[in-house]
Amino acid sequence: MNEYDSWFNKEEEERYIRLRQEVQRRLGREKQETDPMVRRQIYEVLSREADRAYIPVKERVGLGHRIFYALRGLDILQPLLEDESVTEIMVNGPEHIYVERQGKMIRTRGRFENPRRLEDVIQQIVGSINRRVNEADPIADARLADGSRVNVILPPIALNGPILTIRKFRKEPIQVEEMIHWNTFTREAAAFLKELVEKRYNVFVCGGTGAGKTTLLNVLSNFIPSGERVITIEDAAELRLSSLENVITLETRDGSSDGKGRVTMRDLIRASLRTRPDRIIVGEVRGAEALDMLSAMNTGHEGSLSTGHSNSTKDMISRLETMVLMGAELPVEAIRQQIASAIDIFVYIARMRDGRRAVTEISQVLGMDRGQVKLDPLFVYREGRLVRTDAGLHRRKERDA
C-alpha cells in the first residue's frame, strides 16, 4: 500500500473535509495566499483539532499533506504526479483512479469526494494555459507546467463522470542511452537514427496510443546539431529540446464560443514558414494539417520530424492520405506522390505485451511504384530485437557527400 492510499479511510473523510473547509475559511481573510501561509494555517487547524481529539501522528501528517494538495496542488492527484514510478494517471469519474507503473495498470484506492471536486481540478488545469472546457465544448487537450500531457472529456459526452488522463513527463528528459538499456532499440539502430537526423532526412514516427511516439521524437530532436533554428508545433507543448538554443515553441489555441481567436495546427505551420526555420517539428498530425506538413517538407525544410497514430507504417501512409483529403480535394495519386517525395524514413514504435516500448521497424521511402508509395525495411523486429537488413539507403542527402 502506498502512503497516499492510507488517506482514503472512510472514517477520516469527514474529518478531512471539515478541516479543509476550516483552513479555506481562514485563508479567505488573507489578501494573497502563499505556500508558507497555507502551511501555517494547516498547522494551526491541525493543532487545534489534536487538542480536541487524539489524532495519530501518521494520520495527522497525511491530513496535512492532503489539505495542502487540495488547496495548492491537484488534490489527490498531486502525490501521484510526484511519484516518479507513475507514468500515467487515468481518472474515470470521481471514484475510479488508475495509474500505470512499469507498463502495468493498477487501480488506486483514491477517490474525489464528489464530481464537483474533480471538475474543479480539471478547470484548474485547463485554466492555467487559458483553455476552456464545459458542456458546450466537453473535450480539451492541455498540459501541466512540467509538460505532462492532459486530456479531458466531460459529461454529457462521458457517461462515467468527468474523465481526466495525464501522461506524465519525467523531470529529466529520457536520454538515448536509457532507451538502449530498455531495449527500445539497439545501439546500432540508435546510431543510424542519429545519423539520419544529423544529415537532415525527414523522419516520421508512427505507432499506437501510448507507444512512446513523443518520447522517441524528443530523443530524435536532441540529435539535431546545435546552431540550427528549430520550430516546434503542437496542440499542447510537450517537446523538450534541451540540447538546442534557437528554438521557437508554438501551441494551438482554442477560440471563444463563437470560434473567434482560434489558432489551428495549419495556422501555426503556415506561420512557421515565415520565421526562417531550418527544421520544423510537428508534434502530431491528426487532420488537414498533414497537407501543410508535407508541403513544408517538400519546400526546403529538410530534416523535419513529426508523428502520427497508426497500426503499421503502411497504415500510416493510408492515414496521411485521409488527413490530406480533409484539407483539400486532391487526386489520391498526387497525395501519394507528395508523401513519397516529402518523407524519407518511417519509424514504427509499438507497446509490447509486457508494457515495454520498442521500435519494430525503420523503413525508407523508395518513391512510387505502380501508383503506391514503396517502402523498403532497413531495420526489422526479429526474435525480440531490432536487426539490420541488407538494404542500403536509397536517398542520399547533400551532407552524405
N, C-alpha and C positions, 0 to 999 in steps of 0.2 A: 504494500500500500504506500502511495506517495504521500508526502506531508500534506499537500493541499486536499487530498481525498478525505482526510480526517476532519476537514472543515464542515462536511456536509452531514453531520449527525443531526437528525431531526430535532433532538432536544435542544440543540444550540441555535436553531434557525430563528426562533422568536427573539432570543437574546440579541443575536447579531443584528436583526432588523431594528430593534428598539435602540440599541446603542449607536448604530449608524445614523439613525434619524436624529438622535441627540447631538451627535457630532455635527451633522448638517445644520441643525438649528443654531448651534453655537457659531459655526463658521458664517452663517448668514449675516452676522453682525459685522463681520470684517469686510473692509473695502476691497482687498485683494488677497487671494489665498496663495500661500507658498507651501512647498513641501514641509519645511520645518514647522510652519504654523499648523498645518493639518496634523502632523505627528504629535505636536504638543497637545492639541485638543483631544486627540485619540487617547493619549496617555492619561490625561486628566479624567476623561469619562470612564476609562477602564479602571482607574484607581478608585474612583467613587463607587463603581459597581463592585469592586473587590472588597471594599469596606462594608458594603451592604450584604454581600453573599460571597461565599468562598468560590473562587474560580481557579482550577488547577493551572499551573504555570504554562503547560503546553497549550491548553485551550486559550489562555489569555494572550499568548503570543500569536496564535492562529487568528483570533478575533482582531487583534491589532493589524496584522497583515491584510486580512480580508477587508476590513473597513478602509484601510488606506488604498488598496487596489480599487475598491468601489468608487472612491472619491477622486483619485488621481491617476488611475490606470484604466484597464478594461475589465474591471470586476473579476470574476472567477477565471477569466481567460488569461489574466496577467501572468500568473505563475507558469502557465503552460507556454506562454511566449518566452519566458525567461529560462525554461527548461531546454537546454541545448540538445537533449536526446529526442525531442519532439520536432518532427519535420513538417507536420500538417495538422491543423485543427479543423474539425468539422462539427458544426452545431446544427442539429436537426430539430429546431424548436427549442424551447427553454429547458426541457428536461433530458435531452439526449445529446451528449457531447462525446465525440470520438477524437482520438489522436492517432497519428501514425508514428511509430518508433521502429527504426531499423527495418522499414518496409512492411511492418505488421500493423494492422488496425486494431485499436484497443478502445473499449468504452470506459470512460472515467465515471466516477461516482458524482461528479459535479453537476450542478443544475442552476439555472437562474431562478430567482424566486417567483417570477411571473413573466409573461411575454413582453409586458411593457418595459421591464428592466433590460431585456435583451434588445428591444428596439432602441432604447436609449444608447446602448453601447454601439449599435450599428450606426446611429445618427452621429455619434461622436467620431467614429472612424471616417465616414464619408464626408462629414462637415469639415474635417481637418484639412482636406485638399479641395475644398469648395465644390464638392459634388453633392448631388441630392438623390434621394430615393424615397418613394412614397407609393401610395396605392395607384396613382396615375402612371408612375414610372417605377415599377416594382423590381427592376433588375439593374444592378450597378456593379461596376468594377472600380476598385480603389486600391490604395496601398497604405501601409503603415510608414512611420518615419524612417524605419530601418530598411525600407524597400520591400518588405514582405507583401505578397500579392493577396488581395482580398476580393471575394465575390459575394454579393448579397442578392437574395431573392426573397421578396416579401409576399405575404398574403395580399390579395386572394389567389395569386398565382401559386404560391406554396401552401399546400393544404396542411402541412405539419406545424405551421407557425413560421416565424422568421428563420431563414436559412442563412448561415454565415460560414464561409470557408476561407481559411487563411493558410496560404502556402508560405511557410517561414523562410527567411533568409538568414544565413549564418552571419555572425558579426564580422568574421573574416571571410572573404571570397574563397571559394573552392579553387585549389590550385591543380595544375595538370598532374603533378606527382601523386596527388590523392586519388585522382580518377584512375591512374595506372594501378595504384595499390588496390583499389576496389574492383579491378578487372573490368572497368567500364570500357577500356580499350587497351591495347598493348603499347609498349614503349615505341615499337616500330610505327604503329598507326598514329600515335601522338606526334612523332617527329614528322611524319608525312603530312598530317593536317597543318602543323606549324609551317611547313614549307609552302603549302598551298596558300595559306593566309598571307605570308610574307611576300609571295610572288603575285599577289593580287588576283587570285582565282575567285570567282563569285561562288559562294558556298551557301547551300540551302539545307538547313537541318529540319528533319521531319520525324514525327513519331506520335504516339498516342498521348492521351491525357495523363499527366504525371510521370511521363517517361524520362524527364530531365532535359528537355529541349533548351530551356532558358539557361540552365546551369552549363550545358555544353556550349551554348552561344557565348556565355560570359568567358569561358576558358578560351574559346577561339578568338574572341575580341581582344584578349590580352596578348595575342601573338602579333597584333598589328604593330609595326615599327613606330617608335616614338618620333614625334615631329610631324606626323600626318594629322590632318584635320578630319575629325570623325563626327558625324551627326547620328544620334540615336533617336528613333521614333517608336513610341509605344503607346498603347491605350493607358496603361498605368506604369510609370517609370520603375523598372526593376533592375536593369543592367547596371553593373558597377565596373567601369573601366578604370581600375585603379592604377594601371601602368601608363596611362596616357594623360597628357595635359590639355591638348587642344580638342576638347570635347564639348559639343552642344547637345543638351538633352531636351527633347521635345515630347510633350504629352498631350493627348487629346483632351477636349473639354466638352462637357455636356452643355446643351443650350438651356434656355429658360423654357417655361411651359409652352410657349408658342414657337420654340425652336430657334430663337434668336441667340446669337453668341456661340453657337455650336462650332467646334473645330474638329474635323474628322481626320483619320489617318491619311486620306487622299489630300486634304488641305496641307497637312504637315509635310508629306513627301514632295509636293509641288513647291512649297515654300523653301524646303531644304535645298533644292537645286539652285536657289539664288543666294546661298550663303557660302559658296565656293568650297564644297566638301571634297575631300579626297576619297572618302568612303561613306556609304550610308548603311546603317544597321537598322533594319525594321524588325522590331521585337517579335511580332507575329502577324501574319497576313490572314485575314478571315473573310474578306469580301472584295469589293470592287477595287480596293487599293492595290490589289495584286497587279493590275494593269500598270499603275504608276510605278510600282516597284520594278517590274520588268523593263519598263521604258527607261528608268534611271540606270539600271544595269547595262542597258544597251546603248547608252549615250555618254560613255566615257567614265562612268563611276565604277571602275573595276575594283575588285577586292571587297565588294559589298556582301553583307551577310543578312540572312533572315531565317525565320522558322515558320512551320505550319503543321496543322494536325492532319495525320493520315495513318492508314494501316500498313502502308508499304511505300517504297519510292515510286513505283508505277502508279499507285493510287494518288500520290501527291500530285503527279502530273495531271491526272483527271480532275482533281480538286482545283488546281490552279486554273484549268480551262473554265471550270464552272464559275470561279471567282471573277475571272476577267469578263465573262459574259454578263455578270451582274452590273458591270460598269459601261459596257459597250457592246453593240451588236456587230461582232466581227466573225468572219468565217473561221471555223474551228481549225482549219489548216494554217491560217495566218496566226492564230493564237499559239499553236504548237511550234510554229517557226520562231515566234517571239521567245517562247520558253527555251527552245533549243539553242538559240543564239545568246540568251541572257545568262542562263545558269550553266556553270561549268561542272559543279560537283553537288551531288545529293548525299547527305549523311543521314542514315536512319538509326535512331536510338529507341530502344524498347525497354519496358519494365518486365523483368523476368518473374517467374512464379515465386521465387524466394524473396522478392522485393528488391533485388539488385537491379540497377540500371546498366545497360550495356549497349554499345554501338554494335549493330549487327550487319551493317552494310555501308560501304563507301563506294559510290558508283560515279563514273564520269559520264557526261553527256557527249555522245559522238556526233550528234546532229540529227537530221531527218532521214528516215528510211521508209519508203512507201507510205508517206503521209503520217508516220508515227515518230514520236521522239525516241531515239535509240539510246539505250543505256548500256554501259559496259562496267561490270563489277571490278573494282580494284582491290577491295578487301571484302571477305565474306565470313560469316559466323559458322564455324565448324567445330564440333566436339567441345563446345563450351568456351571457345576463344575466337578472337578475330584473326584471320590469317590472310596474308597477301596472295593475290592471284598472279598469274603470269602476265597480265595485261600491263602495258605501259601507258603513260599519259599521252593522250591523243593531241590535246591542245597544248601549244607551247606559248607561254607568256614572254613578253619582252625581257623580263627580269631573269628568264631561264638562260638567256644567251650568255 
